[in-house]
Amino acid sequence: MQFTPIKDFYSDEFQSQYCAGLSYTVRPEDQKLADLVPIWIAEGKVKLGVPEAVLAEAKVAGSGKTT
């Protein structure tokens, strides 16, 4: 199952930030997450499915050094 946050929100249960417009996948072994998604839908935080405008492919490139 995939879901997409409608707005940014923080999950205390997972101590994790969910970002609007990104797609997240609930895997079969993620029962706790699967249980929370319907609650988040009811709260207006997420919707089922992937974002409406999905780019074909995203790439990041760069160079530099850290100090």
PDBQT receptor file of N, H, CA, C and O in Angstrom, charges set to zero:
ATOM      1  N   MET A   1       0.852  -1.167   0.000  1.00  0.00    +0.000 N 
ATOM      2  CA  MET A   1       0.000   0.000   0.000  1.00  0.00    +0.000 C 
ATOM      3  C   MET A   1       0.903   1.236   0.000  1.00  0.00    +0.000 C 
ATOM      4  O   MET A   1       1.921   1.283   0.691  1.00  0.00    +0.000 OA
ATOM      5  N   GLN A   2       0.509   2.220  -0.782  1.00  0.00    +0.000 N 
ATOM      6  H   GLN A   2      -0.318   2.182  -1.343  1.00  0.00    +0.000 HD
ATOM      7  CA  GLN A   2       1.250   3.481  -0.810  1.00  0.00    +0.000 C 
ATOM      8  C   GLN A   2       0.346   4.608  -0.338  1.00  0.00    +0.000 C 
ATOM      9  O   GLN A   2      -0.864   4.596  -0.567  1.00  0.00    +0.000 OA
ATOM     10  N   PHE A   3       0.962   5.588   0.330  1.00  0.00    +0.000 N 
ATOM     11  H   PHE A   3       1.945   5.597   0.516  1.00  0.00    +0.000 HD
ATOM     12  CA  PHE A   3       0.219   6.758   0.755  1.00  0.00    +0.000 C 
ATOM     13  C   PHE A   3       1.064   8.001   0.552  1.00  0.00    +0.000 C 
ATOM     14  O   PHE A   3       2.291   7.935   0.471  1.00  0.00    +0.000 OA
ATOM     15  N   THR A   4       0.381   9.140   0.472  1.00  0.00    +0.000 N 
ATOM     16  H   THR A   4      -0.616   9.193   0.538  1.00  0.00    +0.000 HD
ATOM     17  CA  THR A   4       1.038  10.421   0.260  1.00  0.00    +0.000 C 
ATOM     18  C   THR A   4       0.530  11.424   1.288  1.00  0.00    +0.000 C 
ATOM     19  O   THR A   4      -0.677  11.653   1.367  1.00  0.00    +0.000 OA
ATOM     20  N   PRO A   5       1.410  12.025   2.073  1.00  0.00    +0.000 N 
ATOM     21  CA  PRO A   5       0.973  13.068   2.997  1.00  0.00    +0.000 C 
ATOM     22  C   PRO A   5       0.403  14.271   2.245  1.00  0.00    +0.000 C 
ATOM     23  O   PRO A   5       0.939  14.698   1.222  1.00  0.00    +0.000 OA
ATOM     24  N   ILE A   6      -0.686  14.800   2.773  1.00  0.00    +0.000 N 
ATOM     25  H   ILE A   6      -1.121  14.453   3.604  1.00  0.00    +0.000 HD
ATOM     26  CA  ILE A   6      -1.307  15.995   2.215  1.00  0.00    +0.000 C 
ATOM     27  C   ILE A   6      -0.623  17.240   2.773  1.00  0.00    +0.000 C 
ATOM     28  O   ILE A   6      -0.574  18.285   2.125  1.00  0.00    +0.000 OA
ATOM     29  N   LYS A   7      -0.099  17.104   3.986  1.00  0.00    +0.000 N 
ATOM     30  H   LYS A   7      -0.139  16.255   4.512  1.00  0.00    +0.000 HD
ATOM     31  CA  LYS A   7       0.632  18.185   4.633  1.00  0.00    +0.000 C 
ATOM     32  C   LYS A   7       1.781  17.565   5.425  1.00  0.00    +0.000 C 
ATOM     33  O   LYS A   7       1.733  16.385   5.773  1.00  0.00    +0.000 OA
ATOM     34  N   ASP A   8       2.796  18.348   5.704  1.00  0.00    +0.000 N 
ATOM     35  H   ASP A   8       2.834  19.306   5.422  1.00  0.00    +0.000 HD
ATOM     36  CA  ASP A   8       3.905  17.856   6.517  1.00  0.00    +0.000 C 
ATOM     37  C   ASP A   8       3.392  17.575   7.928  1.00  0.00    +0.000 C 
ATOM     38  O   ASP A   8       2.597  18.343   8.470  1.00  0.00    +0.000 OA
ATOM     39  N   PHE A   9       3.849  16.477   8.515  1.00  0.00    +0.000 N 
ATOM     40  H   PHE A   9       4.495  15.853   8.074  1.00  0.00    +0.000 HD
ATOM     41  CA  PHE A   9       3.507  16.200   9.912  1.00  0.00    +0.000 C 
ATOM     42  C   PHE A   9       4.559  15.299  10.543  1.00  0.00    +0.000 C 
ATOM     43  O   PHE A   9       5.304  14.604   9.851  1.00  0.00    +0.000 OA
ATOM     44  N   TYR A  10       4.601  15.326  11.853  1.00  0.00    +0.000 N 
ATOM     45  H   TYR A  10       3.996  15.891  12.414  1.00  0.00    +0.000 HD
ATOM     46  CA  TYR A  10       5.541  14.522  12.625  1.00  0.00    +0.000 C 
ATOM     47  C   TYR A  10       4.777  13.396  13.301  1.00  0.00    +0.000 C 
ATOM     48  O   TYR A  10       3.716  13.624  13.882  1.00  0.00    +0.000 OA
ATOM     49  N   SER A  11       5.304  12.196  13.230  1.00  0.00    +0.000 N 
ATOM     50  H   SER A  11       6.166  12.011  12.758  1.00  0.00    +0.000 HD
ATOM     51  CA  SER A  11       4.709  11.041  13.884  1.00  0.00    +0.000 C 
ATOM     52  C   SER A  11       5.470  10.748  15.174  1.00  0.00    +0.000 C 
ATOM     53  O   SER A  11       6.645  10.382  15.146  1.00  0.00    +0.000 OA
ATOM     54  N   ASP A  12       4.784  10.915  16.302  1.00  0.00    +0.000 N 
ATOM     55  H   ASP A  12       3.829  11.212  16.325  1.00  0.00    +0.000 HD
ATOM     56  CA  ASP A  12       5.401  10.569  17.583  1.00  0.00    +0.000 C 
ATOM     57  C   ASP A  12       5.675   9.070  17.680  1.00  0.00    +0.000 C 
ATOM     58  O   ASP A  12       6.667   8.649  18.276  1.00  0.00    +0.000 OA
ATOM     59  N   GLU A  13       4.781   8.266  17.086  1.00  0.00    +0.000 N 
ATOM     60  H   GLU A  13       3.976   8.608  16.602  1.00  0.00    +0.000 HD
ATOM     61  CA  GLU A  13       4.923   6.810  17.144  1.00  0.00    +0.000 C 
ATOM     62  C   GLU A  13       6.227   6.335  16.508  1.00  0.00    +0.000 C 
ATOM     63  O   GLU A  13       6.868   5.407  17.001  1.00  0.00    +0.000 OA
ATOM     64  N   PHE A  14       6.609   6.977  15.413  1.00  0.00    +0.000 N 
ATOM     65  H   PHE A  14       6.088   7.731  15.012  1.00  0.00    +0.000 HD
ATOM     66  CA  PHE A  14       7.822   6.575  14.701  1.00  0.00    +0.000 C 
ATOM     67  C   PHE A  14       8.965   7.558  14.871  1.00  0.00    +0.000 C 
ATOM     68  O   PHE A  14      10.065   7.326  14.370  1.00  0.00    +0.000 OA
ATOM     69  N   GLN A  15       8.712   8.660  15.578  1.00  0.00    +0.000 N 
ATOM     70  H   GLN A  15       7.818   8.848  15.984  1.00  0.00    +0.000 HD
ATOM     71  CA  GLN A  15       9.699   9.724  15.733  1.00  0.00    +0.000 C 
ATOM     72  C   GLN A  15      10.270  10.084  14.366  1.00  0.00    +0.000 C 
ATOM     73  O   GLN A  15      11.483  10.101  14.155  1.00  0.00    +0.000 OA
ATOM     74  N   SER A  16       9.344  10.373  13.442  1.00  0.00    +0.000 N 
ATOM     75  H   SER A  16       8.359  10.359  13.614  1.00  0.00    +0.000 HD
ATOM     76  CA  SER A  16       9.717  10.605  12.056  1.00  0.00    +0.000 C 
ATOM     77  C   SER A  16       8.845  11.690  11.448  1.00  0.00    +0.000 C 
ATOM     78  O   SER A  16       7.674  11.830  11.801  1.00  0.00    +0.000 OA
ATOM     79  N   GLN A  17       9.418  12.450  10.539  1.00  0.00    +0.000 N 
ATOM     80  H   GLN A  17      10.369  12.336  10.252  1.00  0.00    +0.000 HD
ATOM     81  CA  GLN A  17       8.708  13.482   9.798  1.00  0.00    +0.000 C 
ATOM     82  C   GLN A  17       8.212  12.903   8.479  1.00  0.00    +0.000 C 
ATOM     83  O   GLN A  17       8.949  12.195   7.793  1.00  0.00    +0.000 OA
ATOM     84  N   TYR A  18       6.969  13.200   8.126  1.00  0.00    +0.000 N 
ATOM     85  H   TYR A  18       6.371  13.775   8.683  1.00  0.00    +0.000 HD
ATOM     86  CA  TYR A  18       6.405  12.808   6.835  1.00  0.00    +0.000 C 
ATOM     87  C   TYR A  18       6.170  14.087   6.039  1.00  0.00    +0.000 C 
ATOM     88  O   TYR A  18       5.577  15.038   6.549  1.00  0.00    +0.000 OA
ATOM     89  N   CYS A  19       6.631  14.113   4.799  1.00  0.00    +0.000 N 
ATOM     90  H   CYS A  19       7.113  13.341   4.385  1.00  0.00    +0.000 HD
ATOM     91  CA  CYS A  19       6.632  15.335   3.991  1.00  0.00    +0.000 C 
ATOM     92  C   CYS A  19       5.556  15.287   2.912  1.00  0.00    +0.000 C 
ATOM     93  O   CYS A  19       5.409  14.295   2.197  1.00  0.00    +0.000 OA
ATOM     94  N   ALA A  20       4.814  16.375   2.814  1.00  0.00    +0.000 N 
ATOM     95  H   ALA A  20       4.933  17.181   3.394  1.00  0.00    +0.000 HD
ATOM     96  CA  ALA A  20       3.739  16.493   1.827  1.00  0.00    +0.000 C 
ATOM     97  C   ALA A  20       4.289  16.275   0.424  1.00  0.00    +0.000 C 
ATOM     98  O   ALA A  20       5.355  16.782   0.072  1.00  0.00    +0.000 OA
ATOM     99  N   GLY A  21       3.544  15.512  -0.369  1.00  0.00    +0.000 N 
ATOM    100  H   GLY A  21       2.679  15.100  -0.083  1.00  0.00    +0.000 HD
ATOM    101  CA  GLY A  21       3.903  15.302  -1.760  1.00  0.00    +0.000 C 
ATOM    102  C   GLY A  21       4.846  14.146  -2.021  1.00  0.00    +0.000 C 
ATOM    103  O   GLY A  21       5.050  13.773  -3.176  1.00  0.00    +0.000 OA
ATOM    104  N   LEU A  22       5.431  13.564  -0.971  1.00  0.00    +0.000 N 
ATOM    105  H   LEU A  22       5.265  13.867  -0.033  1.00  0.00    +0.000 HD
ATOM    106  CA  LEU A  22       6.284  12.395  -1.163  1.00  0.00    +0.000 C 
ATOM    107  C   LEU A  22       5.441  11.137  -1.012  1.00  0.00    +0.000 C 
ATOM    108  O   LEU A  22       4.417  11.152  -0.329  1.00  0.00    +0.000 OA
ATOM    109  N   SER A  23       5.861  10.066  -1.637  1.00  0.00    +0.000 N 
ATOM    110  H   SER A  23       6.693  10.054  -2.192  1.00  0.00    +0.000 HD
ATOM    111  CA  SER A  23       5.142   8.800  -1.566  1.00  0.00    +0.000 C 
ATOM    112  C   SER A  23       5.847   7.871  -0.583  1.00  0.00    +0.000 C 
ATOM    113  O   SER A  23       7.073   7.763  -0.580  1.00  0.00    +0.000 OA
ATOM    114  N   TYR A  24       5.057   7.205   0.245  1.00  0.00    +0.000 N 
ATOM    115  H   TYR A  24       4.061   7.293   0.243  1.00  0.00    +0.000 HD
ATOM    116  CA  TYR A  24       5.581   6.256   1.222  1.00  0.00    +0.000 C 
ATOM    117  C   TYR A  24       4.899   4.910   0.990  1.00  0.00    +0.000 C 
ATOM    118  O   TYR A  24       3.736   4.856   0.591  1.00  0.00    +0.000 OA
ATOM    119  N   THR A  25       5.627   3.828   1.241  1.00  0.00    +0.000 N 
ATOM    120  H   THR A  25       6.572   3.871   1.565  1.00  0.00    +0.000 HD
ATOM    121  CA  THR A  25       5.113   2.481   1.029  1.00  0.00    +0.000 C 
ATOM    122  C   THR A  25       4.992   1.757   2.359  1.00  0.00    +0.000 C 
ATOM    123  O   THR A  25       5.917   1.767   3.171  1.00  0.00    +0.000 OA
ATOM    124  N   VAL A  26       3.843   1.130   2.571  1.00  0.00    +0.000 N 
ATOM    125  H   VAL A  26       3.092   1.123   1.911  1.00  0.00    +0.000 HD
ATOM    126  CA  VAL A  26       3.638   0.277   3.736  1.00  0.00    +0.000 C 
ATOM    127  C   VAL A  26       3.913  -1.145   3.286  1.00  0.00    +0.000 C 
ATOM    128  O   VAL A  26       3.190  -1.688   2.452  1.00  0.00    +0.000 OA
ATOM    129  N   ARG A  27       4.934  -1.737   3.824  1.00  0.00    +0.000 N 
ATOM    130  H   ARG A  27       5.522  -1.296   4.502  1.00  0.00    +0.000 HD
ATOM    131  CA  ARG A  27       5.309  -3.108   3.473  1.00  0.00    +0.000 C 
ATOM    132  C   ARG A  27       4.535  -4.089   4.369  1.00  0.00    +0.000 C 
ATOM    133  O   ARG A  27       4.076  -3.714   5.448  1.00  0.00    +0.000 OA
ATOM    134  N   PRO A  28       4.393  -5.332   3.924  1.00  0.00    +0.000 N 
ATOM    135  CA  PRO A  28       3.607  -6.311   4.703  1.00  0.00    +0.000 C 
ATOM    136  C   PRO A  28       4.064  -6.456   6.154  1.00  0.00    +0.000 C 
ATOM    137  O   PRO A  28       3.241  -6.697   7.037  1.00  0.00    +0.000 OA
ATOM    138  N   GLU A  29       5.340  -6.314   6.405  1.00  0.00    +0.000 N 
ATOM    139  H   GLU A  29       6.009  -6.118   5.687  1.00  0.00    +0.000 HD
ATOM    140  CA  GLU A  29       5.851  -6.472   7.771  1.00  0.00    +0.000 C 
ATOM    141  C   GLU A  29       5.662  -5.210   8.626  1.00  0.00    +0.000 C 
ATOM    142  O   GLU A  29       5.980  -5.229   9.815  1.00  0.00    +0.000 OA
ATOM    143  N   ASP A  30       5.160  -4.131   8.052  1.00  0.00    +0.000 N 
ATOM    144  H   ASP A  30       4.902  -4.116   7.086  1.00  0.00    +0.000 HD
ATOM    145  CA  ASP A  30       4.985  -2.855   8.765  1.00  0.00    +0.000 C 
ATOM    146  C   ASP A  30       3.557  -2.709   9.287  1.00  0.00    +0.000 C 
ATOM    147  O   ASP A  30       2.851  -1.776   8.906  1.00  0.00    +0.000 OA
ATOM    148  N   GLN A  31       3.130  -3.626  10.156  1.00  0.00    +0.000 N 
ATOM    149  H   GLN A  31       3.704  -4.385  10.466  1.00  0.00    +0.000 HD
ATOM    150  CA  GLN A  31       1.752  -3.618  10.641  1.00  0.00    +0.000 C 
ATOM    151  C   GLN A  31       1.423  -2.356  11.430  1.00  0.00    +0.000 C 
ATOM    152  O   GLN A  31       0.317  -1.828  11.317  1.00  0.00    +0.000 OA
ATOM    153  N   LYS A  32       2.368  -1.868  12.226  1.00  0.00    +0.000 N 
ATOM    154  H   LYS A  32       3.267  -2.297  12.318  1.00  0.00    +0.000 HD
ATOM    155  CA  LYS A  32       2.114  -0.650  13.011  1.00  0.00    +0.000 C 
ATOM    156  C   LYS A  32       1.815   0.528  12.082  1.00  0.00    +0.000 C 
ATOM    157  O   LYS A  32       0.897   1.307  12.338  1.00  0.00    +0.000 OA
ATOM    158  N   LEU A  33       2.585   0.656  11.011  1.00  0.00    +0.000 N 
ATOM    159  H   LEU A  33       3.331   0.023  10.802  1.00  0.00    +0.000 HD
ATOM    160  CA  LEU A  33       2.342   1.723  10.040  1.00  0.00    +0.000 C 
ATOM    161  C   LEU A  33       1.012   1.496   9.324  1.00  0.00    +0.000 C 
ATOM    162  O   LEU A  33       0.256   2.443   9.107  1.00  0.00    +0.000 OA
ATOM    163  N   ALA A  34       0.725   0.262   8.960  1.00  0.00    +0.000 N 
ATOM    164  H   ALA A  34       1.339  -0.508   9.136  1.00  0.00    +0.000 HD
ATOM    165  CA  ALA A  34      -0.541  -0.055   8.289  1.00  0.00    +0.000 C 
ATOM    166  C   ALA A  34      -1.731   0.301   9.175  1.00  0.00    +0.000 C 
ATOM    167  O   ALA A  34      -2.770   0.727   8.673  1.00  0.00    +0.000 OA
ATOM    168  N   ASP A  35      -1.589   0.132  10.477  1.00  0.00    +0.000 N 
ATOM    169  H   ASP A  35      -0.745  -0.214  10.886  1.00  0.00    +0.000 HD
ATOM    170  CA  ASP A  35      -2.664   0.478  11.409  1.00  0.00    +0.000 C 
ATOM    171  C   ASP A  35      -2.850   1.990  11.539  1.00  0.00    +0.000 C 
ATOM    172  O   ASP A  35      -3.962   2.460  11.779  1.00  0.00    +0.000 OA
ATOM    173  N   LEU A  36      -1.771   2.746  11.383  1.00  0.00    +0.000 N 
ATOM    174  H   LEU A  36      -0.867   2.364  11.189  1.00  0.00    +0.000 HD
ATOM    175  CA  LEU A  36      -1.846   4.202  11.537  1.00  0.00    +0.000 C 
ATOM    176  C   LEU A  36      -2.360   4.925  10.304  1.00  0.00    +0.000 C 
ATOM    177  O   LEU A  36      -2.956   5.995  10.428  1.00  0.00    +0.000 OA
ATOM    178  N   VAL A  37      -2.146   4.375   9.127  1.00  0.00    +0.000 N 
ATOM    179  H   VAL A  37      -1.661   3.506   9.027  1.00  0.00    +0.000 HD
ATOM    180  CA  VAL A  37      -2.553   5.068   7.893  1.00  0.00    +0.000 C 
ATOM    181  C   VAL A  37      -4.045   5.410   7.891  1.00  0.00    +0.000 C 
ATOM    182  O   VAL A  37      -4.380   6.544   7.550  1.00  0.00    +0.000 OA
ATOM    183  N   PRO A  38      -4.970   4.498   8.252  1.00  0.00    +0.000 N 
ATOM    184  CA  PRO A  38      -6.388   4.890   8.279  1.00  0.00    +0.000 C 
ATOM    185  C   PRO A  38      -6.683   6.023   9.267  1.00  0.00    +0.000 C 
ATOM    186  O   PRO A  38      -7.550   6.859   9.013  1.00  0.00    +0.000 OA
ATOM    187  N   ILE A  39      -5.976   6.049  10.370  1.00  0.00    +0.000 N 
ATOM    188  H   ILE A  39      -5.271   5.369  10.576  1.00  0.00    +0.000 HD
ATOM    189  CA  ILE A  39      -6.138   7.138  11.347  1.00  0.00    +0.000 C 
ATOM    190  C   ILE A  39      -5.671   8.448  10.733  1.00  0.00    +0.000 C 
ATOM    191  O   ILE A  39      -6.337   9.474  10.865  1.00  0.00    +0.000 OA
ATOM    192  N   TRP A  40      -4.513   8.411  10.056  1.00  0.00    +0.000 N 
ATOM    193  H   TRP A  40      -3.972   7.577   9.949  1.00  0.00    +0.000 HD
ATOM    194  CA  TRP A  40      -3.992   9.622   9.405  1.00  0.00    +0.000 C 
ATOM    195  C   TRP A  40      -4.913  10.100   8.296  1.00  0.00    +0.000 C 
ATOM    196  O   TRP A  40      -5.051  11.303   8.078  1.00  0.00    +0.000 OA
ATOM    197  N   ILE A  41      -5.551   9.156   7.586  1.00  0.00    +0.000 N 
ATOM    198  H   ILE A  41      -5.439   8.178   7.763  1.00  0.00    +0.000 HD
ATOM    199  CA  ILE A  41      -6.515   9.539   6.547  1.00  0.00    +0.000 C 
ATOM    200  C   ILE A  41      -7.685  10.279   7.195  1.00  0.00    +0.000 C 
ATOM    201  O   ILE A  41      -8.096  11.335   6.714  1.00  0.00    +0.000 OA
ATOM    202  N   ALA A  42      -8.217   9.730   8.280  1.00  0.00    +0.000 N 
ATOM    203  H   ALA A  42      -7.882   8.872   8.671  1.00  0.00    +0.000 HD
ATOM    204  CA  ALA A  42      -9.341  10.351   8.985  1.00  0.00    +0.000 C 
ATOM    205  C   ALA A  42      -8.975  11.729   9.533  1.00  0.00    +0.000 C 
ATOM    206  O   ALA A  42      -9.825  12.615   9.616  1.00  0.00    +0.000 OA
ATOM    207  N   GLU A  43      -7.711  11.906   9.905  1.00  0.00    +0.000 N 
ATOM    208  H   GLU A  43      -7.020  11.186   9.837  1.00  0.00    +0.000 HD
ATOM    209  CA  GLU A  43      -7.241  13.193  10.420  1.00  0.00    +0.000 C 
ATOM    210  C   GLU A  43      -6.902  14.178   9.305  1.00  0.00    +0.000 C 
ATOM    211  O   GLU A  43      -6.563  15.329   9.579  1.00  0.00    +0.000 OA
ATOM    212  N   GLY A  44      -6.992  13.734   8.046  1.00  0.00    +0.000 N 
ATOM    213  H   GLY A  44      -7.268  12.799   7.824  1.00  0.00    +0.000 HD
ATOM    214  CA  GLY A  44      -6.693  14.613   6.917  1.00  0.00    +0.000 C 
ATOM    215  C   GLY A  44      -5.206  14.834   6.675  1.00  0.00    +0.000 C 
ATOM    216  O   GLY A  44      -4.818  15.816   6.042  1.00  0.00    +0.000 OA
ATOM    217  N   LYS A  45      -4.379  13.932   7.172  1.00  0.00    +0.000 N 
ATOM    218  H   LYS A  45      -4.694  13.135   7.686  1.00  0.00    +0.000 HD
ATOM    219  CA  LYS A  45      -2.936  14.069   7.012  1.00  0.00    +0.000 C 
ATOM    220  C   LYS A  45      -2.412  13.418   5.735  1.00  0.00    +0.000 C 
ATOM    221  O   LYS A  45      -1.459  13.910   5.130  1.00  0.00    +0.000 OA
ATOM    222  N   VAL A  46      -3.037  12.307   5.323  1.00  0.00    +0.000 N 
ATOM    223  H   VAL A  46      -3.811  11.907   5.814  1.00  0.00    +0.000 HD
ATOM    224  CA  VAL A  46      -2.553  11.559   4.158  1.00  0.00    +0.000 C 
ATOM    225  C   VAL A  46      -3.718  11.113   3.290  1.00  0.00    +0.000 C 
ATOM    226  O   VAL A  46      -4.878  11.148   3.699  1.00  0.00    +0.000 OA
ATOM    227  N   LYS A  47      -3.371  10.690   2.074  1.00  0.00    +0.000 N 
ATOM    228  H   LYS A  47      -2.428  10.661   1.742  1.00  0.00    +0.000 HD
ATOM    229  CA  LYS A  47      -4.338  10.045   1.181  1.00  0.00    +0.000 C 
ATOM    230  C   LYS A  47      -3.656   8.801   0.623  1.00  0.00    +0.000 C 
ATOM    231  O   LYS A  47      -2.429   8.728   0.556  1.00  0.00    +0.000 OA
ATOM    232  N   LEU A  48      -4.459   7.836   0.228  1.00  0.00    +0.000 N 
ATOM    233  H   LEU A  48      -5.456   7.896   0.283  1.00  0.00    +0.000 HD
ATOM    234  CA  LEU A  48      -3.903   6.626  -0.374  1.00  0.00    +0.000 C 
ATOM    235  C   LEU A  48      -3.405   6.924  -1.780  1.00  0.00    +0.000 C 
ATOM    236  O   LEU A  48      -3.942   7.791  -2.470  1.00  0.00    +0.000 OA
ATOM    237  N   GLY A  49      -2.381   6.204  -2.195  1.00  0.00    +0.000 N 
ATOM    238  H   GLY A  49      -1.945   5.500  -1.635  1.00  0.00    +0.000 HD
ATOM    239  CA  GLY A  49      -1.855   6.343  -3.544  1.00  0.00    +0.000 C 
ATOM    240  C   GLY A  49      -0.599   7.193  -3.598  1.00  0.00    +0.000 C 
ATOM    241  O   GLY A  49      -0.068   7.640  -2.581  1.00  0.00    +0.000 OA
ATOM    242  N   VAL A  50      -0.153   7.395  -4.815  1.00  0.00    +0.000 N 
ATOM    243  H   VAL A  50      -0.585   7.031  -5.641  1.00  0.00    +0.000 HD
ATOM    244  CA  VAL A  50       1.069   8.166  -5.059  1.00  0.00    +0.000 C 
ATOM    245  C   VAL A  50       0.704   9.605  -5.393  1.00  0.00    +0.000 C 
ATOM    246  O   VAL A  50      -0.452   9.890  -5.705  1.00  0.00    +0.000 OA
ATOM    247  N   PRO A  51       1.671  10.517  -5.332  1.00  0.00    +0.000 N 
ATOM    248  CA  PRO A  51       1.386  11.911  -5.697  1.00  0.00    +0.000 C 
ATOM    249  C   PRO A  51       0.840  12.007  -7.116  1.00  0.00    +0.000 C 
ATOM    250  O   PRO A  51       1.178  11.193  -7.976  1.00  0.00    +0.000 OA
ATOM    251  N   GLU A  52       0.002  12.997  -7.352  1.00  0.00    +0.000 N 
ATOM    252  H   GLU A  52      -0.272  13.658  -6.653  1.00  0.00    +0.000 HD
ATOM    253  CA  GLU A  52      -0.609  13.164  -8.674  1.00  0.00    +0.000 C 
ATOM    254  C   GLU A  52       0.416  13.454  -9.755  1.00  0.00    +0.000 C 
ATOM    255  O   GLU A  52       0.300  12.942 -10.868  1.00  0.00    +0.000 OA
ATOM    256  N   ALA A  53       1.406  14.258  -9.450  1.00  0.00    +0.000 N 
ATOM    257  H   ALA A  53       1.500  14.674  -8.546  1.00  0.00    +0.000 HD
ATOM    258  CA  ALA A  53       2.435  14.592 -10.435  1.00  0.00    +0.000 C 
ATOM    259  C   ALA A  53       3.724  13.894 -10.032  1.00  0.00    +0.000 C 
ATOM    260  O   ALA A  53       4.510  14.421  -9.244  1.00  0.00    +0.000 OA
ATOM    261  N   VAL A  54       3.929  12.712 -10.578  1.00  0.00    +0.000 N 
ATOM    262  H   VAL A  54       3.290  12.284 -11.218  1.00  0.00    +0.000 HD
ATOM    263  CA  VAL A  54       5.129  11.942 -10.277  1.00  0.00    +0.000 C 
ATOM    264  C   VAL A  54       6.118  12.125 -11.417  1.00  0.00    +0.000 C 
ATOM    265  O   VAL A  54       5.793  11.875 -12.578  1.00  0.00    +0.000 OA
ATOM    266  N   LEU A  55       7.309  12.557 -11.086  1.00  0.00    +0.000 N 
ATOM    267  H   LEU A  55       7.573  12.761 -10.144  1.00  0.00    +0.000 HD
ATOM    268  CA  LEU A  55       8.345  12.701 -12.108  1.00  0.00    +0.000 C 
ATOM    269  C   LEU A  55       8.816  11.319 -12.525  1.00  0.00    +0.000 C 
ATOM    270  O   LEU A  55       8.835  10.390 -11.717  1.00  0.00    +0.000 OA
ATOM    271  N   ALA A  56       9.190  11.187 -13.766  1.00  0.00    +0.000 N 
ATOM    272  H   ALA A  56       9.175  11.941 -14.423  1.00  0.00    +0.000 HD
ATOM    273  CA  ALA A  56       9.627   9.898 -14.286  1.00  0.00    +0.000 C 
ATOM    274  C   ALA A  56      10.845   9.380 -13.526  1.00  0.00    +0.000 C 
ATOM    275  O   ALA A  56      10.931   8.195 -13.205  1.00  0.00    +0.000 OA
ATOM    276  N   GLU A  57      11.768  10.265 -13.248  1.00  0.00    +0.000 N 
ATOM    277  H   GLU A  57      11.699  11.227 -13.509  1.00  0.00    +0.000 HD
ATOM    278  CA  GLU A  57      12.972   9.845 -12.551  1.00  0.00    +0.000 C 
ATOM    279  C   GLU A  57      13.613  11.073 -11.920  1.00  0.00    +0.000 C 
ATOM    280  O   GLU A  57      13.671  12.139 -12.531  1.00  0.00    +0.000 OA
ATOM    281  N   ALA A  58      14.085  10.915 -10.712  1.00  0.00    +0.000 N 
ATOM    282  H   ALA A  58      14.038  10.048 -10.216  1.00  0.00    +0.000 HD
ATOM    283  CA  ALA A  58      14.782  12.010 -10.048  1.00  0.00    +0.000 C 
ATOM    284  C   ALA A  58      16.242  11.616  -9.877  1.00  0.00    +0.000 C 
ATOM    285  O   ALA A  58      16.556  10.487  -9.497  1.00  0.00    +0.000 OA
ATOM    286  N   LYS A  59      17.117  12.550 -10.159  1.00  0.00    +0.000 N 
ATOM    287  H   LYS A  59      16.863  13.466 -10.467  1.00  0.00    +0.000 HD
ATOM    288  CA  LYS A  59      18.556  12.286 -10.015  1.00  0.00    +0.000 C 
ATOM    289  C   LYS A  59      19.178  13.445  -9.245  1.00  0.00    +0.000 C 
ATOM    290  O   LYS A  59      18.789  14.603  -9.395  1.00  0.00    +0.000 OA
ATOM    291  N   VAL A  60      20.144  13.097  -8.429  1.00  0.00    +0.000 N 
ATOM    292  H   VAL A  60      20.460  12.156  -8.308  1.00  0.00    +0.000 HD
ATOM    293  CA  VAL A  60      20.892  14.101  -7.684  1.00  0.00    +0.000 C 
ATOM    294  C   VAL A  60      22.367  13.861  -7.964  1.00  0.00    +0.000 C 
ATOM    295  O   VAL A  60      22.846  12.729  -7.898  1.00  0.00    +0.000 OA
ATOM    296  N   ALA A  61      23.067  14.913  -8.271  1.00  0.00    +0.000 N 
ATOM    297  H   ALA A  61      22.678  15.832  -8.324  1.00  0.00    +0.000 HD
ATOM    298  CA  ALA A  61      24.499  14.794  -8.508  1.00  0.00    +0.000 C 
ATOM    299  C   ALA A  61      25.192  16.003  -7.886  1.00  0.00    +0.000 C 
ATOM    300  O   ALA A  61      24.580  17.052  -7.680  1.00  0.00    +0.000 OA
ATOM    301  N   GLY A  62      26.435  15.841  -7.603  1.00  0.00    +0.000 N 
ATOM    302  H   GLY A  62      26.932  14.989  -7.771  1.00  0.00    +0.000 HD
ATOM    303  CA  GLY A  62      27.171  16.966  -7.049  1.00  0.00    +0.000 C 
ATOM    304  C   GLY A  62      28.563  16.538  -6.623  1.00  0.00    +0.000 C 
ATOM    305  O   GLY A  62      28.916  15.359  -6.659  1.00  0.00    +0.000 OA
ATOM    306  N   SER A  63      29.316  17.497  -6.233  1.00  0.00    +0.000 N 
ATOM    307  H   SER A  63      29.029  18.455  -6.204  1.00  0.00    +0.000 HD
ATOM    308  CA  SER A  63      30.662  17.204  -5.748  1.00  0.00    +0.000 C 
ATOM    309  C   SER A  63      31.016  18.269  -4.731  1.00  0.00    +0.000 C 
ATOM    310  O   SER A  63      30.373  19.316  -4.652  1.00  0.00    +0.000 OA
ATOM    311  N   GLY A  64      32.026  17.994  -3.971  1.00  0.00    +0.000 N 
ATOM    312  H   GLY A  64      32.549  17.143  -4.035  1.00  0.00    +0.000 HD
ATOM    313  CA  GLY A  64      32.477  18.929  -2.961  1.00  0.00    +0.000 C 
ATOM    314  C   GLY A  64      33.204  18.184  -1.862  1.00  0.00    +0.000 C 
ATOM    315  O   GLY A  64      33.477  16.989  -1.968  1.00  0.00    +0.000 OA
ATOM    316  N   LYS A  65      33.508  18.905  -0.820  1.00  0.00    +0.000 N 
ATOM    317  H   LYS A  65      33.287  19.876  -0.733  1.00  0.00    +0.000 HD
ATOM    318  CA  LYS A  65      34.173  18.258   0.304  1.00  0.00    +0.000 C 
ATOM    319  C   LYS A  65      33.639  18.828   1.597  1.00  0.00    +0.000 C 
ATOM    320  O   LYS A  65      33.178  19.969   1.647  1.00  0.00    +0.000 OA
ATOM    321  N   THR A  66      33.703  18.038   2.624  1.00  0.00    +0.000 N 
ATOM    322  H   THR A  66      34.077  17.112   2.583  1.00  0.00    +0.000 HD
ATOM    323  CA  THR A  66      33.267  18.484   3.933  1.00  0.00    +0.000 C 
ATOM    324  C   THR A  66      34.484  18.708   4.795  1.00  0.00    +0.000 C 
ATOM    325  O   THR A  66      35.537  18.106   4.588  1.00  0.00    +0.000 OA
ATOM    326  N   THR A  67      34.324  19.568   5.745  1.00  0.00    +0.000 N 
ATOM    327  H   THR A  67      33.469  20.057   5.913  1.00  0.00    +0.000 HD
ATOM    328  CA  THR A  67      35.442  19.844   6.649  1.00  0.00    +0.000 C 
ATOM    329  C   THR A  67      35.075  19.535   8.062  1.00  0.00    +0.000 C 
ATOM    330  O   THR A  67      35.894  19.707   8.965  1.00  0.00    +0.000 OA
TER     331      THR A  67
